Amino acid sequence: MSTLWAFPGQGAQQPGMLHQLPDEPSVRACLAEASAALGEDVLALDSIQALASTRAVQLCLLIAGVACARLLAQRGHRPDYVAGLSIGAYAAAVTAESLEFTDAVRLVALRGELMQAAYPSGYGMTAILGLDLGQVERLIAQVHGPAQPVYLANINAESQVVVAGSVAGMTALAERARAAGAGAAKPLAVSVPSHCELLAAPAERLARAFAKVEVRRPGVRYLSGSSARLIVDADKLRDDLAYNMCRVVDWHSTLQTAVERGVRLHLEMPPGAVLSGLARRVFGAGAVVAFQGTRLDSLDALLSQAQGLDR
């Protein structure tokens, strides 16, 4: 039974998320390595106050994902596929042995700084629930303009789409979405307009930093959360990571690709269980589990069983 380890994106962060990681030697070593790479104590990044910073949020998500992937690897487990939603792609790339963790830490710190500096206020993201992609795209066409830019950002499920842009644009679109029958229009805990052309310039700057870093061919099959395709070439993976901040996320198609390739066990890495909810709609009879809230011995048994079925 093939497995997918899925790494969540911004919005999944939780206060205390690094302090709540398993107290294991490999996890402590990961925290120490990240702290050394940044020259600061990363355990100071997960407070409520610190998580107001895009940089802190993205670093915490990277560190939590890599720490728990390393813990599972130390216990003898290895994924068949990895994928990450937005910033989660960096933890996926480290787990796929394509990117050194210290390089990922420095690049993610820069990524967060660039995104926050580009749009310090007045922008963000909003989830629209209960309308399909075509309906949301028509609403965007009605609302978008120079005074209130709003763009398609994420396709999370058949009836869950995320838009990004100015607060004015998202507010106008949310009003129209509710009038059109949307079940909800919820602002996300993201303070920048990710996954649209508004972040094209910061992405170009990040790409220049990426040019100085070694990126290797994935040692584990890597699914792009943007294109929903398997990436096997190092340069294409470099491009996928550098520019994913300004490209639409198609997580729904990414999950469908995983299922089509035979994946039947979806493991969501910490924090949270948002991706598990999305996966259950696609995986059907397959198994969906979140690392957070599951005992390590239970994860051991489930992953060992999956590996045994593949033999």
C-alpha positions in Angstrom: 0.0 0.0 0.0 1.7 3.2 -1.2 1.9 6.1 1.2 1.9 9.9 0.8 3.3 12.1 3.5 1.6 15.5 3.1 2.9 18.7 4.6 0.5 21.5 5.4 0.7 25.2 4.5 0.3 28.5 6.2 -3.0 28.7 8.1 -2.3 25.4 9.8 0.0 27.0 12.4 -0.8 26.7 16.1 0.7 28.5 19.1 3.2 26.3 20.9 3.5 23.9 17.8 7.2 23.4 18.2 7.0 22.9 22.0 4.4 20.3 21.4 6.6 18.1 19.2 7.5 14.7 20.5 10.4 14.9 23.0 12.7 12.7 21.1 16.5 13.0 20.4 15.9 13.4 16.6 13.4 16.2 17.1 15.7 18.0 19.6 18.5 17.7 17.1 16.3 19.1 14.3 15.4 22.1 16.5 19.1 22.7 17.4 20.1 22.5 13.7 17.5 25.1 12.7 18.5 27.4 15.5 22.2 27.2 14.5 21.3 27.9 10.8 19.3 31.0 11.8 21.5 32.2 14.7 18.5 32.3 17.0 16.4 30.0 19.2 13.6 28.7 17.0 11.5 27.8 20.1 10.9 31.6 20.4 9.0 31.5 17.1 5.8 29.7 18.1 4.3 32.1 20.6 1.0 33.8 19.7 2.9 37.1 19.4 5.7 35.6 17.2 3.2 33.9 14.9 1.9 37.3 13.8 5.0 37.2 11.5 4.8 35.4 8.2 8.5 34.5 8.6 7.9 32.8 12.0 4.8 30.9 10.7 6.6 29.5 7.7 9.7 28.6 9.7 7.6 26.8 12.3 5.8 24.8 9.6 9.0 23.8 7.9 10.7 22.7 11.2 7.7 20.8 12.5 7.3 18.9 9.3 10.9 18.0 8.9 11.3 17.1 12.6 8.5 14.6 12.5 9.5 13.1 9.1 13.0 12.5 10.6 11.5 10.9 13.7 9.5 8.5 11.5 12.5 7.8 9.4 14.6 7.0 12.5 11.8 4.5 13.4 12.2 2.7 10.1 9.6 4.4 7.9 9.9 6.0 4.5 7.2 7.5 2.3 6.5 6.4 -1.3 5.4 10.0 -2.2 5.7 13.4 -0.6 3.8 16.6 -1.3 3.4 20.0 0.4 0.8 22.7 0.2 2.6 26.0 -0.4 5.3 26.3 2.3 4.8 22.6 3.0 6.6 21.9 -0.3 9.9 22.8 1.4 9.5 20.2 4.1 8.5 17.7 1.4 11.7 18.6 -0.6 13.9 18.1 2.5 12.1 14.7 3.2 12.7 13.8 -0.5 16.4 14.4 0.1 16.5 17.1 -2.6 17.2 20.1 -0.3 19.5 20.3 2.7 17.5 21.2 5.8 19.8 24.2 6.7 19.4 25.6 3.2 15.7 25.2 3.4 15.7 27.0 6.8 17.5 30.0 5.4 15.4 30.1 2.2 12.2 29.9 4.1 13.3 32.7 6.4 14.0 34.8 3.3 10.7 33.7 1.7 8.7 34.8 4.7 10.5 38.2 4.9 10.0 38.9 1.2 6.3 38.1 1.3 5.7 40.1 4.4 7.7 43.1 3.2 5.8 43.1 -0.1 2.3 43.3 1.6 2.6 44.3 5.2 -1.1 45.1 5.6 -4.4 45.3 3.8 -4.1 41.9 2.0 -4.7 38.2 2.7 -6.6 35.1 1.7 -10.3 34.0 2.1 -11.7 30.5 1.7 -15.0 30.1 -0.2 -17.0 27.0 0.8 -19.9 25.6 -1.1 -19.3 27.0 -4.6 -17.4 25.2 -7.4 -14.4 26.6 -9.2 -16.4 28.0 -12.1 -18.7 29.9 -9.9 -15.8 31.5 -8.0 -13.9 32.4 -11.2 -17.0 34.2 -12.4 -17.2 36.1 -9.2 -13.6 37.1 -9.4 -14.1 38.4 -12.9 -17.0 40.6 -11.5 -15.0 42.0 -8.6 -11.3 42.2 -9.6 -9.9 45.6 -10.6 -7.0 48.0 -9.9 -8.8 49.3 -6.8 -9.7 45.9 -5.3 -7.5 43.1 -6.8 -8.5 39.6 -6.0 -7.3 36.3 -7.6 -7.8 32.6 -7.5 -5.2 31.1 -5.1 -6.0 27.5 -4.0 -8.2 24.7 -5.4 -8.5 22.6 -2.2 -11.6 20.6 -3.1 -14.5 20.5 -5.5 -16.4 23.0 -3.4 -13.6 24.7 -1.4 -11.7 27.4 -3.2 -9.4 30.1 -1.8 -8.9 33.6 -3.2 -6.2 36.1 -2.4 -5.9 39.8 -2.8 -6.8 43.1 -1.1 -9.1 43.1 1.9 -11.5 45.3 -0.2 -11.5 42.8 -3.1 -12.0 39.8 -0.8 -14.8 41.5 1.1 -16.6 42.3 -2.1 -16.2 38.8 -3.4 -17.3 37.2 -0.1 -20.5 39.2 -0.2 -21.3 38.0 -3.7 -20.3 34.5 -2.8 -22.8 34.4 0.1 -25.5 35.8 -2.2 -24.7 33.0 -4.7 -25.2 30.3 -2.0 -21.8 29.8 -0.5 -21.9 28.1 2.8 -19.1 30.3 4.2 -16.5 32.8 3.2 -13.8 32.7 5.8 -10.7 34.9 6.1 -7.6 32.7 6.7 -4.8 33.2 9.1 -2.6 34.4 6.3 -1.6 38.1 6.1 -0.2 38.1 2.5 -1.9 37.4 -0.9 -0.2 34.1 -1.6 -0.5 32.1 -4.9 -1.2 34.9 -7.3 0.7 37.3 -9.5 0.9 39.9 -6.7 3.9 37.9 -5.4 5.7 37.5 -8.7 8.4 40.0 -7.8 9.2 38.4 -4.4 9.3 35.0 -6.2 11.9 36.4 -8.6 14.1 37.5 -5.7 13.7 34.1 -4.0 14.7 32.4 -7.3 17.9 34.3 -7.4 18.7 33.0 -3.9 17.8 29.5 -4.9 20.4 29.7 -7.8 23.1 29.6 -5.1 21.8 26.5 -3.4 22.2 22.9 -4.4 19.0 21.1 -5.3 19.2 17.4 -6.1 17.0 15.0 -7.9 14.3 13.7 -5.5 15.1 10.4 -3.7 11.4 10.0 -2.9 8.7 10.7 -5.5 7.8 14.3 -5.2 4.3 15.6 -6.2 4.0 19.3 -6.9 1.2 21.0 -5.1 1.0 23.6 -7.9 1.0 21.4 -11.1 -0.2 18.2 -9.4 2.6 16.4 -11.4 5.5 14.2 -10.4 8.8 16.2 -10.5 12.0 14.1 -11.0 14.3 16.8 -12.4 16.3 18.9 -9.9 16.0 22.2 -11.9 12.3 21.7 -12.2 12.0 21.2 -8.5 14.1 24.3 -7.9 11.6 26.2 -10.0 8.6 24.6 -8.3 9.9 25.7 -4.8 11.0 29.2 -5.8 7.9 30.2 -7.6 5.1 28.3 -5.7 4.3 31.5 -3.7 2.9 33.1 -6.9 1.3 30.1 -8.5 -2.1 28.7 -7.9 -2.2 25.6 -5.6 -4.2 22.7 -7.0 -4.3 20.5 -4.0 -7.4 18.7 -5.1 -5.7 17.5 -8.3 -2.5 16.6 -6.4 -4.5 14.2 -4.2 -6.2 12.8 -7.2 -2.8 12.2 -8.8 -1.7 10.4 -5.7 -4.7 8.1 -5.8 -4.3 7.4 -9.5 -0.7 6.4 -8.8 -1.9 3.8 -6.2 -1.5 5.8 -2.9 -3.9 4.4 -0.3 -2.4 5.8 2.9 -2.3 9.6 3.4 -0.3 10.7 6.4 -0.6 14.4 7.3 2.5 15.8 9.0 2.1 18.3 11.8 0.6 20.7 12.7 -3.2 20.0 12.6 -5.5 17.9 10.5 -6.8 20.2 7.8 -5.3 18.3 4.9 -6.8 15.0 6.3 -10.2 16.5 5.9 -9.5 17.3 2.3 -8.0 13.9 1.7 -10.9 11.9 3.0 -13.1 13.3 0.1 -10.7 11.9 -2.4 -9.2 8.7 -0.9 -12.5 6.9 -0.4 -11.7 3.5 1.1 -8.0 4.5 1.6 -6.6 5.3 5.0 -6.2 8.9 6.1 -4.4 9.8 9.4 -2.8 12.9 10.9 0.5 12.7 12.9 -0.8 15.1 15.4 -3.1 13.4 17.8 -2.0 9.9 16.9 0.2 7.8 19.2 3.6 7.0 17.8 3.1 3.3 18.3 -0.1 3.4 16.4 1.7 5.2 13.5 4.4 2.6 13.6 1.9 -0.2 13.3 0.0 1.5 10.4 3.1 2.4 8.5 4.7 -1.0 9.0 1.5 -2.6 7.8 1.5 -0.5 4.7 5.2 -1.3 3.9 4.4 -5.0 4.5 1.6 -4.9 2.0 4.0 -3.5 -0.6 6.4 -6.4 -0.4 
